Amino acid sequence: MNNKKGILFIALSTVLFSSMEVALKFVSGQFNPVQLTCTRFFIGGIFLLPFAFRSLKSHGEKITADAAAYFALLGLFNVVLSMMFYQLSVMNANASAVAVLFSSNPVFVLFFAFLLIHERVKRHEVIALLLDVAGIAVIVTGARSAGTPAGFLFAGLSVVFFALYSVSGKKGCRRYGGAAVTCGSFLFGSLELFLFIALSHAAPVSGMLRNAGLSVFADIPLFAGYTPAVVPVFLYICIAVTGGGFVSYFMALEYTSPSLASLVFFIKPVLAPVFALLFLHETIAPAMLCGIAIIAAGSLVSFIPTMMEQRRKIDG
């Protein structure tokens, strides 16, 4: 039963995450990236509060000082670092390119899972990851028009910190539940960003950032950019993608494993460019198609043996 629930959450988070870049691209020119990241994770966290309290109750846990510190660390990895770089990458590259690049995070998930929680890496997972890396390399080297070097760099940094967040959150999911971990990291991470926004208005800090060529981080607005046209997309980003997508992903982690839940990011590079083509009319270059095909092959190499193993456990 738990395995079936895990697969359901993987499927749901795949669809929601695959639409993320498209939705963010719609509003990327309307908001400051720090403002958008802070606001969407705060609203997403508020939306998840009832689920988080229910999760804590079912696991017999309460919010202690240690739990708050743990959620704050996860919020730093995800909201402040990973999603900040992610939003910057969306501003500097095509939505489809960012989606495919971000999908390379299973490489780092398995690395951190092996390093931090000593999860065994299997041979077919290594083969799948090598195919994944090859597909990413083809896309980056063959589709440079899809983004700037800065866009690709920001996407890479986002991937590393999200993988660290995913693996660090595994232990917390078992103890507090996926909804509580997701909600806690969202709220603490958005609070950390809010403090940064407030600091960006201090004259010495603002001047230093502008002189360093980082004006995007100076005098960050909090309420600018809202119009009737962008509100529906903005709410979809906050509630469906940010709230529903992340809690589905962590519920998948809770019911399966980091390696199996990472299948989300093997399927996403195939689905996300289709969404970008349909809604943003982004062209899919031959290099992108070739890279997607290689990554899709990696998905099959990872998915089929994993599901056969799960089936043997059920039948046995």
N, C-alpha and C positions, 0 to 999 in steps of 0.2 A: 504493500500500500504506500509506504513512504517513498519507494522508488518511483511509483506512478505520480505521486504528488510532485516529486522533484523534477520529473520530465515536464509536467504541466507548467511549473514555474519557470523552467528553462525556456519553454516555447513562448510564454507570455513576455518574459523579459527580453527575449530576442526581438520580437516585433516592436516593443516599445523602444528599446535601445536603437534599433535600426532606423527609427523615425526621428531620433534625437538631433542629428546634424541638420536635417532638413528643416525642422522646426526652429532650431537656433539660428540658422542662416536667414530665415524669414525676418527675424528681429535683431540680427547682429548689428545693423547700422543704426538702430533706434536707441540702444542703451550702451552705457559704458560696460565693458566686460566684467569689471569687479562688481558693479551695481547689479547686473543681471545674475551673476553667480550667487551673490549674497541673498538676493531677494527670492530666487527660485528655490534655493535650498531651505530658506526660512519657511516659506509657504508650504513646501513639500513636507518639512518636518512637522509643522502644525497639523497638516492633513493626516499625518501618520500617528499623531498622539493617541487616539483611541486604540489603535492596533498595538501601539507600543505598551500601553498600560495593561492591555489584555495579555500580551506576550509575557510581561514581567510577572503578572499574577499566575499564569499557567506554569511558569518556571520557578515560582516561589522566591523571586528576587525583588530587591528594592534598590533605589538609587542611593548609593553610598558615595563617600568621597573618592574611593578607589574607582568605582564605576564611572563617576563624572570625569575623572582624570583619563580613564581609558577612552571614553567617548570623545573627549577633547582631542586626544592623540589621533583617533580615527578621523575626526573632523579636519584636523590639520592635513593629514595625508590626502584625504579625498576632496573636500570642499575648497580649502585654501590653496593647496598645491596642484593636485591633479586636475580638478575642474577649472581652476583659473587658467592653467596652461592650455587646457582643452578649449576654453572659450576663445583664447587668443589664437589658437590654431585654426578655429572655424573662421575667424576674421581674416586670416592670411592664406587660406587654401580652400579648394572646393570641398563641399560637404561630403561628396563621395570619397575623395582622397583621405580626408580626416577619418571617416568611418572605417576605411580599410586599414589605415595605419594604426588606429586605436585598437583594432582587432588583433594586433600582434601581442597584446598584453598577456595571453596565455604562456608565452615564452618566459616572461618574468614571474608569472604566477607559479609556474612549476619550479622555477629557480628558488623563489622565496619560500615556497611550500617545503621544498627539500631542505633549505637552509634553516628555516625557523621552526617548522613543526615536523620535520623529518618524514615527510610523506614520500614513499617510494615512487620513483619515476620508472615507468615501464617502457619496453622497447618500442612498442607501437606509438607511444606518446612522443618519444624522441623523434621518430620518423615523421610524425605529423607536424611537430614543431619545426623541423628542418624544412619541410615543404612550406610551412607558414612563413618562415623567414625568407625563403626563396621567392615566394609570391610578393611579399612586401618589397623586396629588393628590386624586382622587375617593375613594380609600380612606381617606386621612387625614382629610379634611373631612367625609366622610359616615358614617364608622364610628368616631366618637370613643369609643364605649363599648367598643371593642376594646382600649383601653389608656389609660394616663395620659400627660400631656404629657412627663413624664420618660422613659417607655418609648419614645415616638417619638423624643425627642432622643437617647437612648442608641443607638437603631437607626441614626439618621442618622450619628452619629460612627463607629459600627462600619463602616458602608458606606464612608465616606471612607478610613479607614485600611486596609480590606481591598483597596480598589481600588489604593491606593498600593503595598501588598504584592504584589498580582498583577503589576503592571507592573514593579516593581523586581525581581521574581523571574524575569522573562522571560530576561534576559541570563544569569542564573545557570543556568537550565534548559538553555540551549544549551551552556554550558561544563561543568557538573557533572552534568547530568541531573535530571529532575523529582523522582525519589525522594530524591536526595542533598540537593537544595534544601529539599524538604519536611521531611525528617528533621532536617537541620541547624537550620532555623528553629524547629522544634518544641522540640528539646532546649535550644537557647540561650534561646528565649523562656520555657520553663518554668523554666530556671535563674534567669533574671531575675525571674520571679514568685516563686520560692522565696526569693530574697534579700529581696524586698519583704515576704513573709510573715514572715521572721525579724525584719526591721526593725519590723514592726507590733507585735511583742511588747515592744519597748523602751518603758519607762514614759513618757518624754517624748513619743515619737511617738504612742503609744497615747492618751495624754491629750489631745494636740493634735487628733487625728482625732475623738475623741469630742466634744470641745468645739465642733468645727466641724460637728457633725451627720453625720459620716461614720463612724459606729460600725461599719458593715459592713466597713470597711478596718482596724479596730483589733483586735488580738489574734486574728488569723485562725487558725482551727484547720487542722490538716493531716490528721488521722486520724479526725475525728469524722464521724458520720452514716452509716457503713457498716452495713447490715443485709442479711440473706439476701434480702430482697424486692427490694432495689434493685441488688444486684450484677450480675444478668444485663443489666439496662438500662445500667448503668454501663459494663460491658465492651463492650457494643454501641457506646456513645458513643465510648469510647476507641479501639477497634480498627477497627470498621467505618466509623463516620462520620468520626472524626478522622483515623485512619490511612489507610484506604482511600479515603475521600472526597477528602481533600486531595491525595493522591498521584495519584489519577485526574485531578483538575483540573489539576495541574501537568504531567502527562503529556500532557493535551490541549493545554496551552500549548506544550509542546515540539514536538508534531506539527502544530499549526495556528498560530493567532495569538491575541493577546489578545481581539480582537473576536469571532472565531469561538468561542473557548472560553467567552466570556461568554454564549453562548446557554444555558448551564446556568441562568443567572439570569433568562432570559426564560421558560423552561419551568417552573422551580421555583414561581413564584407560582400556576400553575394546579394543580400536583400537590400542593404542601404543604397547602393548605387541605382538600383531599380526605383526606389523611392525618390532619389535625387533626379533621375531622368523624368519621372512622371510629374513631380511637383515643382522642380526648379529648372527643368529642361537642360540639365547638365549633360553634355555629351560624354559617352563612355569610350575613351581612346582604346586603340588596340592593345597598348601596354596594360591598361587597366583590365581589359577582358582577359588577357593572358595571366595576369597576376591573380585575378579572381578565380580562374580555373585551377591554378596551382593550389590556392588556399582551399578551394572546395575539395580538391583531392585529399588535402591534409585533413579536412573535416571528416571525410569518409574513413580514412585510415585510423583516426582517433575514435570515431563514433561507433563503428561496427564492432571492433573487438570489445569495447567497453560494454556495449549493450548485450553482446553474447555472454560476457562474464556475468553481468547482472541477471540474465535469463537463467544461466546455470545455477546461480545461487538460489533463485526462486524455485526452480524445478527440483533442486537437491534438498 
